[in-house]
């Protein structure tokens, strides 16, 4: 699955266009490598996203095309959150 689509479906980022912009700015990494919006996400990958003044790292648990809002957080688990000083 494409990175921008995963971020939208999992509701880590609300809109796919916004997810694409964030990835194109270099604020998303997959397994420590800077990722583009078109990068492929696989189960077990660790995605690190820079949200303003913090980094959020999540591990991908499953990939689904359509998910209900209340089930979106089952697609990933938060590994760590850290503030940027």
C-alpha positions in Angstrom: 0.0 0.0 0.0 1.2 3.5 -0.7 2.4 5.5 2.2 0.0 8.5 1.7 -2.9 6.1 1.5 -1.9 4.2 4.7 -1.6 7.5 6.6 -5.1 8.5 5.5 -6.7 5.1 6.1 -5.1 4.7 9.5 -6.2 8.3 10.3 -2.7 9.3 11.4 -3.2 12.1 9.0 -6.7 13.2 8.1 -6.4 13.8 4.3 -4.4 12.0 1.6 -3.3 15.3 0.0 -2.0 16.4 3.4 -0.2 13.1 3.9 1.4 13.5 0.4 2.6 17.1 1.3 4.1 15.9 4.7 6.0 13.0 3.0 7.2 15.3 0.2 8.6 17.7 2.8 10.8 14.8 4.2 8.9 14.6 7.5 8.1 10.9 7.2 10.6 8.0 7.5 10.0 4.2 6.9 12.5 2.0 8.8 14.9 5.0 9.2 14.9 6.0 5.5 13.2 9.2 4.3 10.1 8.2 2.4 8.1 9.6 -0.5 4.3 9.6 -0.7 4.5 6.7 -3.2 6.7 4.5 -1.0 5.4 1.1 -0.3 4.3 0.2 3.3 4.5 -3.4 4.5 3.4 -5.1 7.7 6.1 -4.8 10.3 7.5 -1.5 9.0 8.2 1.3 11.4 7.0 4.7 10.3 8.3 7.9 12.0 6.3 11.1 11.4 7.3 14.6 12.5 4.2 16.4 13.9 5.3 20.0 14.7 7.5 19.6 17.8 7.3 15.9 18.3 8.1 12.6 16.5 5.7 9.7 16.6 6.9 6.2 15.7 4.3 3.5 14.8 4.6 -0.1 13.7 2.3 -1.3 11.0 0.1 -4.2 12.1 -2.1 -4.7 9.1 -3.0 -3.2 5.8 -6.6 -2.6 4.7 -8.2 -0.5 2.0 -11.2 0.6 4.0 -11.5 0.8 7.8 -14.2 2.2 10.1 -13.1 5.2 12.1 -13.3 3.2 15.4 -11.1 0.4 14.0 -8.4 2.6 12.4 -6.1 2.4 15.4 -5.9 -1.4 15.0 -3.8 -0.9 11.8 -0.8 0.3 13.9 0.7 0.4 17.3 2.5 3.4 18.7 6.1 2.5 19.5 7.2 5.8 20.9 6.6 9.5 21.0 9.3 12.1 21.7 9.4 15.8 21.9 11.9 17.9 19.8 13.8 20.2 22.0 
